[in-house]
Amino acid sequence: MDEGINKRKTEHIRLCLEDHVEGVDKSTGLEGISFIHNALPEINFADINLRSRFLDKPIKAPFLVSSMTGGSELAAQINQNLAKAAEEKGWAVALGSTRALLESDAHQESFLIRKHAPSVPLIANLGAVQLNYGYGAEACRRIVELTGADSIVLHFNPLQEAVQDEGDLNFENLLPKIEKVCSALDVPVGAKEVGFGIDGTIAKKLYNAGISYIDVAGAGGTSWSQVEKLRSNDPLKKAAAEAFNNWGIPTKDCIVSVRSALEDVPVVSSGGMKTGVDAAKALTIGADVIGFARKLLQAATESDEAVMQTMEQIELELKMTMFGIGAKTMDDLKNTKRVSIMGKSLLED
């Protein structure tokens, strides 16, 4: 099993770095949002403040290093670089699926990054479907203890599992099991997709089961059906996966839908986020924290300094957007009317 986990995780990283793994003709939908330039911002650029909070901890910017990897030798170096950079820049950071942490003694170091990120919010991660395969509250508690995480997020990936050669396909009756986990743990439990999106109806069911925050992980970025298609040795699955290369709910639609259904629940926007401008758009329509994954991956194979350089660019892009509309704080940005959605300007309201 050690070798199998290591091989799969390494293949996932390689494919995300080297192959075309985005959906075909599928965008985040954020291109339908634009900002109305303010020629008289009446603020000092130096005073722009990105500070926010997540999981009851302060963060220097409203950003999260999204769940990517763990359980392989390559993943260990990547996660270490991400953790060091996140600590330095004050971003929250999430681990890839920690199932391998419990199933294998190999490459445990790839998940034990708290020592590199002692002060920022750290999120552990487990596939929700594993609650039907012998995992429960005790396993989740053990993962939190081993990683020192401030939260655990359950990821939902039915389409990925359907294409994956080793896929776990029993998603039946998960809500009661999720509710047990949420009730038993002393840390917040979140829910996320892996790139096909969560809508408001599903988010409300998860919230009613005890989930504390929703990471929409919408379509427009990495498509895990595409990734698993490239990995698969099954000709039938490879052919069938082609029918799903534009599957998923665009990230913009996920944010709007979830925020409409759950007014006060923290929303993480991930899925195809590439720039600080993307982040600003997502924040204006209801997101609280913005997750970046593949945008950081190449830099994470190099060094923590390379990751920090990418983070600094994203932060600068967000600050420049805020300067361009005269927003000095996160609240100013979230409440701005200097935005146009699908051609309709909020300034006209």
Disulfide bonds with the S-S distance in Angstrom:
none
